[in-house]
Amino acid sequence: MILYWNIFLAFFIPGILGYGGGPASIPLIENEVVQRYGWMTIEKFSEVLALGNALPGPIATKMAGYIGYEVGGIPGALVAVFATVAPSLILMIALLGVLYKYKESAKVKRLTLYVRPVIALLLGLMAWNFFVESYEEAGIWQTAFLIVVSYLLMEHEKIKIHPAFVIVGALVYGGFFL
């Protein structure tokens, strides 16, 4: 029973603190799953994140379902998915009227502006951890090649491939060359 409580906390706390949507809560989930409970290595977590990004739908719930299943089977997956959506569900029910009333408030808009740098920092730290792991496992040249090619495929004006296809391409590349 304590396992399911820990699964619940591992996904409920990031759900409460992850202001800005699923991507903003990914570093918090990584902290809980990898650092706090040790259910996965950073490498395994990055693989789950890559697969989750390659599939359609919200990333946090897909990751919660997979990680919850890995840790506690089907009940673990159900607990993790519920814990991921519960904070938003509870807050939306409780605060819907207040949010609707003040959605155009300058204070609310300023709050959102001030939270963005923190979210950017969290995502940057997670990206740095993934880079270090990739550098240690695949080497600098493979890592640099994948970074440059991925950037060009997603950001070059004439190419502009959807990130999901870039992730699938990186998975195929890793399957053959790493």
N, C-alpha and C positions, 0 to 999 in steps of 0.2 A: 504494500500500500504506500510505503514511503517513496518507492520509485515513481509512482504515478503523481504523487504530490510534488516531487522534484521536477518531473517533466512539466507539470502544470506551471510551477514557478519559473522554470527555464524559459518558457514561452510567454507567460503572462507579464512578467516584469518588462521584457523588451517591448511588448505590446503597449504597455502603459507609457514607457519612456521614449519610445521610438516615434517621436513627432515628425511627420513628414511622409508617412507611408511606409510600405514594406522595405524598400531599399535603405531607409534610414534606420530600421531596426535590425538589419543584417549584422552590423558590427556588434550590437548588443547580444544577439543570439549567438554569434560566434564566441563572445566572451563567456556566455553561460555554458554552451555545449563543449567548447574546447578547454577553456581555462578553468572554469569553476567545477564542472562535474566530470570532465575528462572522458566524455562519451565518444569523442572522435579526435583524431589528430587534425592539425590545421590542413594537412594535405587532403584528407578525406572530406573535411568540411568544404574546402575549395572545389572539390569534385562535385559534391552535392549542390553547391551554389551554381556551378557551371551548368549542370544538368537542369537545375531549376530555372535558370535563365533561358535555356534552350526551349523550354516547354511554354505553351501559352498559359496565361493566368497569373494571378498574384503570386509573387515569389515567396513571401513569408509563409503563406499557408502551405504551399507545396513543400517547402523545406521542413516545416513543422510536421507534416504528415509523414515524410520520409524518415526524418530523425526520430520522431516518436515511435514509428514502427521498428526502426533498428534497435531502439533502446527497450521498448516495452511491448512489442507486437501490435496487434490491432487495437487493443485498449490504449496502448501508449500513443498510437497515431490519433485516435479520437480525442484523447486528453490534450495532446499537443495542438491539434487544429482548433479545438474549442478555446484553449488558452490563448491562442493567437488572435482569434476574432472577438473574444469576450471583452477586452478593454474597449475596443471601438464600439461594440454593440451596447455595452453598458453606458458609456459616455454619450453616445448618440441618443439613447433613450432618455437619459437624465438631463442632458444639456441642449437638446435640439432647439427648444424655445429660446434659450439664452443666446446660443450661437446665431440663430436666425435674426434675432433682434439687433445684435452688435456686429454683424458680419462686415459692415462698411465702416466700422469704427477705426479711427487712425491708430489707436492703441493696439488693436488686434492685428492690424497690418504691420505695425512696427514690431510686435512680438514675433511675427512670422519672419520678418527680415533679420532679427537678431538670432533666431534659432538656426538659420541657414548656414552660417559659418561653422557652427558646432557639428552639424550634420556633415558638412564637407570635410571637416577634420576627422570625424569617425570613419567616413568612407576612405579617406586618404590613408589612415592608419591600417585599415583592413587591406587596402591595395598594397601597402608597403609589406605587410606580413605575407601576402600572397607572392609578391616579388621575391622576397628573401627565400621563401620555400621553393619557388621555381628555380631560383639561382642555385640553391644548394642541391636540388635534385636533378635538374636538366642541364645546368651549366649556363654560363653567361651568353654564349652564342645562340643557343636554342631559345633562351629567354628573350634576348634582344631581337632575334628574327621574328618571333611571334608578336612581340610588342609592336614593332615597326609595321609588319604586314597587317595586323589587326587594326592599327590606327589608320593606315592608308585605306583599307577596305571600308571602314566606317566613316571616315571624315573627308576623304578625297571627294571633291565636288563632282567629278564625272563618274565615280563608282557608287558610293553611298549604299553599301549593303547593310541590311538589317542586322543588328548585333546577334540575333539568334543564329543566323547563318554563319557568322564569324565564329561563334562558339562551337557550332557543329563542325565547322572546318578545322578548328583547333583540336577538337576531340579526335577527328579522323587522323590528323597529322600526328597527334600523340600516340594513337594506336599503331601507326606504321613506323615512326621514327624514334620514339622514346622508350 
